[in-house]
Amino acid sequence: MARYEFKLPDIGEGIAEAEIVAWHVKVGDRVEEDQQLADMMTDKATVEMETPVAGKVVELAGEVGDQIPIGSVLAVIETDGARAAEESKTEVPIADGAERPTPAQEEAMPSVDVEDKEEPVRPERRPKAEVEGRSAPTTGQRPSTSLRTSETSKPKTLASPAVRQRARDLGIDLAQVKTAGDRVRHSDLDAFLLYNGGSVSGRGTTHRQDETIKVVGLRRKIAENMAEAKRRIPHFTLVEEFDVTALEDTRAMMNRDRGDNPKLTLLPFLITAMGKSIAEWPMLNATFNDDAMELMRHGAVHLGMATQTEGGLMVPVIRNAERMSVWQLASEILRLAEAARSGKASRDELTGSTITLSSLGPLGGITSTPVINRPEVAIIAVNKVEEKVVVIDGEIEVAKRMNLSLSCDHRVVDGWDAASFLQAMKALIENPLRLLS
């Protein structure tokens, strides 16, 4: 019997330690080669740790939220090959002639609607009493995890057995849980519970039970950064209304003849307007070192794009945004958003922004008061577009209107500067020919 010590590898240049944000195994579990052990996080990059050997997990280093030094032992695995006797007591019987799926294959199986007692569970994790109480299926029949057909067909939601069981215990309808990937994961359930304020629909009057959720990983970093920003920065927010009727007509026209280019949203136009306006009002494209009392005004616009992911808010950076066309910006927005949501964004792509743009699209509300992404000194929030009845030159018209909310650091940006910057953006946004020239 051999013991294999899996040590935490160097997962980022200059990184001394990483935080455990999720365990995917527990002591006593059997793992296959290349099976996922844990998710480790440093800064805002999450890395999946996979075991290079198969065997039984006998030790795990720390709890979720603990910091583990690079090079220290993350997990100890017994790599003995004799497991038949033990597994014969705990495995679920399968139909004659069928191959037994590996744990990795079971994790990839499509989720199905099944009875509580017929939930496919990984053999090594099933309670012994439950397994011994099951009867073996007859030859030629499907195992006890057979599908149940329902009179009302509905789309199947992909999720592992463990996630599906937890959702049932919490009274959560998986179809209501949003996910950035191809299946619902534990982190998606955590986010659902966190953002729904304890309200679970689809279960009549049943109320979910209280659940304590440890704030770790990206969510903890967001909490720390937001608290520090509000504690150190005296915010003020200015809101201005923009007429985007002509801009929306221009955008629709360009999309009709876009060829292989990505579909344009309003964001590339707004970023272009920001880049042009910053040339006149550079004090908003700056970072402030409040410890040294130094302000750095940046020549290039490295625009942070607030992006919602399953783990929380991330801010990938569009480098030299002022030099890009609207088509180039549209492509870069899509690329960085996908990299952030899939956890593949590099450290360089998540750092170094000089001003941030935040948008919730049609959910943006009428107005907002965004929190500055420290050490920047300004952030713009995009609110939703609405059709309004307005008076223009004495005539009543229907126009498309949108509010932009600009939050600034009042230590270095005056109200006059903020108002002037928004008016410069307004002149461009309401005149698309000037914006695109």
Beta strands, then each sheet from edge to edge (+ up, - down):
strand 1: 3-7
strand 2: 17-23
strand 3: 30-31
strand 4: 36-42
strand 5: 45-50
strand 6: 55-60
strand 7: 67-69
strand 8: 73-78
strand 9: 235-243
strand 10: 286-289
strand 11: 294-297
strand 12: 303-305
strand 13: 307-309
strand 14: 312-314
strand 15: 317-318
strand 16: 355-359
strand 17: 378-392
strand 18: 395-409
sheet 1: 1+ 8- 6+ 3-
sheet 2: 5+ 4- 2+ 7-
sheet 3: 9+ 18- 17+ 16+ 12+ 15-
sheet 4: 10+ 11-
sheet 5: 13+ 14-
end
